Amino acid sequence: MFIHIGNGNVIQSKDVIAIIDYQSISSSVIMGEMIQAWKKEKKIVGPKSNAKSVIVTENQIYYTTVSVSTLKKRTGITQGISNEQDFSDEISL
């Protein structure tokens, strides 16, 4: 399934490693180092200004203006649909 992550970007949900609140990155030395390394390799997508969350995939880091809670809802919706069971045969009319 695909997730619209804002700023005109759509990614596959299976590619998402982490969805992180943008404010928490400044308090993490490891995340700061990772972002700096990926910045040098030009693997960061999206504007840093007004970013609310950061999405980490295997090949890219995405800054997005969509909040973590909204992104989780979007991924939850796709997971809910794919895990939905069909009980239509059990319904008697």
C-alpha positions as CSV (number, residue, x, y, z in Angstrom):
1,M,0.0,0.0,0.0
2,F,1.0,3.6,-0.5
3,I,1.1,6.5,2.0
4,H,0.7,10.1,1.0
5,I,3.3,11.8,3.2
6,G,2.7,15.4,2.1
7,N,4.7,17.8,-0.1
8,G,3.7,15.8,-3.2
9,N,5.4,12.6,-2.0
10,V,3.9,9.1,-1.9
11,I,5.9,6.2,-0.6
12,Q,5.2,2.5,-0.1
13,S,4.2,1.6,3.5
14,K,6.5,-1.4,3.4
15,D,9.5,0.9,2.9
16,V,8.9,2.9,6.1
17,I,11.5,2.1,8.8
18,A,10.5,4.9,11.2
19,I,8.3,8.0,11.6
20,I,9.9,10.4,14.0
21,D,8.7,13.7,15.4
22,Y,10.9,16.5,14.0
23,Q,11.4,18.1,17.4
24,S,12.9,14.9,18.9
25,I,15.7,14.8,16.3
26,S,17.5,17.8,17.9
27,S,17.8,15.9,21.1
28,S,19.3,12.8,19.5
29,V,23.0,12.8,18.6
30,I,22.6,9.6,16.6
31,M,19.8,11.0,14.5
32,G,21.7,14.2,13.9
33,E,24.7,12.3,12.7
34,M,22.6,10.2,10.4
35,I,20.9,13.2,8.9
36,Q,24.2,15.0,8.3
37,A,25.6,11.9,6.6
38,W,22.5,11.5,4.4
39,K,22.5,15.2,3.6
40,K,26.0,14.9,2.2
41,E,24.8,12.0,0.0
42,K,21.7,14.1,-1.1
43,K,19.3,11.5,0.2
44,I,17.0,13.9,2.0
45,V,13.7,14.9,0.4
46,G,11.4,17.8,1.4
47,P,11.8,21.2,3.0
48,K,13.2,21.3,6.5
49,S,11.3,24.5,7.2
50,N,7.9,23.8,8.8
51,A,8.7,20.1,9.1
52,K,6.6,18.3,11.7
53,S,7.9,14.8,11.2
54,V,10.7,12.8,9.6
55,I,10.2,9.5,7.7
56,V,13.1,7.2,7.5
57,T,13.2,4.6,4.7
58,E,16.1,2.4,3.6
59,N,17.2,4.8,0.8
60,Q,15.8,8.2,1.8
61,I,14.9,10.5,4.6
62,Y,11.8,12.6,4.1
63,Y,10.9,15.9,5.9
64,T,7.2,16.4,5.9
65,T,4.7,19.0,7.2
66,V,2.3,16.2,8.1
67,S,2.3,15.3,11.8
68,V,3.4,12.0,13.2
69,S,-0.2,11.2,14.4
70,T,-1.7,11.9,11.0
71,L,0.9,9.7,9.3
72,K,0.3,6.9,11.8
73,K,-3.4,7.1,11.0
74,R,-2.7,6.9,7.3
75,T,-0.5,3.8,7.8
76,G,-3.1,2.3,10.2
77,I,-5.8,2.7,7.6
78,T,-3.8,0.8,5.0
79,Q,-2.9,-1.9,7.6
80,G,-6.5,-2.2,8.7
81,I,-7.7,-2.7,5.1
82,S,-5.1,-5.3,4.3
83,N,-5.9,-7.2,7.6
84,E,-9.6,-7.0,7.2
85,Q,-11.4,-10.4,7.2
86,D,-14.3,-11.3,5.0
87,F,-17.2,-12.6,7.1
88,S,-19.8,-12.3,4.3
89,D,-20.4,-16.1,4.1
90,E,-21.3,-16.2,7.7
91,I,-24.1,-13.7,7.4
92,S,-27.5,-15.3,7.0
93,L,-30.3,-13.3,5.5
